[in-house]
Amino acid sequence: MLNKKCFTRTFKWSKKYYIDKYSNEAKVRKLRSRSWFKLQFIDQIDVLFKKGTTVIDLGSAPGGWSIYAANKINNTGYIMACDILPMKTIYGVDFVQGNCADLKVINKICCWAKDKKVQVILSDMSPKTTGISVIDVYNSIHLGNIALNICKYVLVFEGSFVVKIFQGKGFEQYLHNVKSLFFDVKIRKPSSSRCNSREVYIVAKKFKYKYDMINIL
């Protein structure tokens, strides 16, 4: 049995190797971020994209998920990305910089989607973590609710939704809210997610309703 000192050293080595594994692979493949592997993992199981798919990517910077989606649909559909941070241009991706909670930004998203059928909404939005789990989970769920509301505005009937959420107080209620809007809901933990991270991804498919497009402002 490992003693405490040996266990701590082994854990630190494992954590460093684990992080470097995907970070180094991202560098080798010239990817914008290691989050690319998370969406790949989910898509391999849940098959989110096909030719002609229209996608909205929330919390997109630096662009790992947008690039993955663009490669999958191969310029046959549409992609809008949105983030509070700037993002370098990606061919085939329309980008809006701003806070997804801002009504003006939401209205821009709705205007962009007006003449399109949005089949997939992705949200990799993450709060600025404090290290205080209660606060971090609360802020994560708040961002999840913003993304879920955007689904109500623009997602087509039987569309799909992927959202990152931190587990903790309020998670089960949020999951219940997602299940009330989608027929098929799963929880995924990509292998590229850190083992000690609270993050999981809720993959919701077959959106139950068709909401009429509205002008938020």
N, C-alpha and C positions, 0 to 999 in steps of 0.2 A: 504494500500500500504506500502511495506517495505521502511524504510528510508535507506539512503546510507550505514550507519554504519551497520545496521542490514542485508542488502543485502550482503555486503562484508563478514560478518561473516558466513552467510548462504552458500554463494558460496564456501568459503574456506572449510567449513564442508562437503559440497556435493562433492567437488573435492577430499578431503581426503578419504571420504567413497568410492567414485567411484574407486579410485586407489587401495585402500585396498581390495575391493571386489574381484577383479581378481587376485591380488597378493597373497592374503590369500588363495584363491581357488587353485592357482598354488602350493602353499606350502602344502596344505592338500593333494593334489593329487600327490605330489612329481614330479611336472613337472619342466623342466629346466627354463622355462620362461612363462610369461603371454601371450606372442605372440602366444602360442599354441591355445588360444581361438579365435584369429583372423582368423587363417587358418581354424579352425573348422567351424566358422561362414560362411566363404566363401564356403567351401566344401559342407556344408549342402544345400546351395542354388544352387551352380553351378556344383556339382558332378564332381570332378577333377580326382579321383582315382578309379581304379578297379584292379583286380588281373592281375599281369603281367606288370603293368605300370612301365616305366623307368622315373626317376625323377632327375632333377638337382636342387639343392637348393643353391642359391647364397646369401651370407650374412647370413650364417647359424648359426653362434655361438650365443648363447650357445647350440643350437640344438633342440629347441622346434618344429620347422616345420619339421625337419628331422625325429624326433621321431613320430610325427603325421603321416607323409607319410609312414614310415616304418610299423606302426600299421595298416594302411589302406590296404597296398598291401600285408602285412603278408608274407614277404620273397618270394614272387612269381615274383618280378621284381628286378630292380636295382635302387640304389640311390647314387648319388654323391653329397657331400656337399663341399662348398668352402667358406672360410672366411679369412680375413687378421689376425684375432685373432685365437688363438688355440681353439680347441674344444675337449672335452672328447669323447672317443670312443663310438660309437653307433653300436650295432650289426646290420649287414646288410647294413651299410652305409660306403661308401668309402669317405675319407676326404682329401682334398687338402688345405693346408694353404698357402695363398698368396693373392695378390691384383688382383681382377678380371679384372682390367684394364691392368695388366701386360701381354704382349704377350706370355711369357713363361707359365704363368698360363692358359691363354686361349688355348694354344696349348695342355697342359695336359688335359684340359676338352675335347677338340676335339678328342684326342687320346683315352681317356676313352670311348667316345661315338661312336667311329668309327664303332664298330661291334654291336651296340645296336640301338634300335629305341627309341629316346628320345621323349616321349609323353607329358611331363609336365616340364616346367621350372618355378621355383619360385624365386622371388627376394624380400627379405625383407631388402635389403641393405639400410642403412641410413647414411647420412653424419654426421660428428661431428658438432653438431649445434652450432651456434654463437649467436643466439638470434636476429640476423639481418635477417629478413624474405627474403629479396631479395637474399642474399648470400646463405641462407639455401635452398631456392627453387631451385636456380641455381645448387647447388651441388647435390641436390636430382635428378634433371632431368638428370644431367651428369651421375649419377649412373644408372638411368633408361635406358639411351641410351646404356650404356655398356651391360646391360642385354638384351636389344632388339637386339643388334648386335650378341650376343651369340645365340639368337633364330635363326638368319639367318644362322649360321654355323651348328647347330646340330638338330634343332627341325624338327620333321617329318610333312608331310602334314596333316592338320587338327589337329595338336597338340595344346596344351593350354599353356597360359602364364599368370602368376599373378605377378604384380609388385607394390611395394609401391612407391608412388609419393607424394611430398608436393604440394599442390595447390598454385598457384600464377602465376607470369609472366612466360610464356613459357609452362605452363601446357596444354593449348588448342592445341598448336602446337605439343607437345609430344603425346597427345591423338590422334590427326590427323595422326601422323606417325604410331601409333599402328593400327589404323583403316585401314590404307593402306595395312597392312600385314595380318590382321585377318578379317574374315567375321562377327564374333559376339563379340562385345566389350561392357562391362558393367563397371560401377563404383560402388564400394562397400565401405561402411563405417561400419566396424564391431562395435558392441556394446561395445566391449572391448577396442576400440580406445578412447583416451581421447577426450572429447567433444570439447575442445578448440584447439585441434591439427589440423594442416593443412594436416595431412596425410590422404590419401585415397588409396584404392587398385583398380587398373585397372585389370579386369579379361577379358582376350582375348582368344577366342576359335576359332577353325577351321582355323588354319594357312593356308594361301593361296598358299604357294609355297613349293617346295622341293628343297632346296639348296644342291649343291654337297659339300661333305666334302672337306675341303681344309686344307693344312698345313699352319698355320699362319706365321710361321717363315721362 
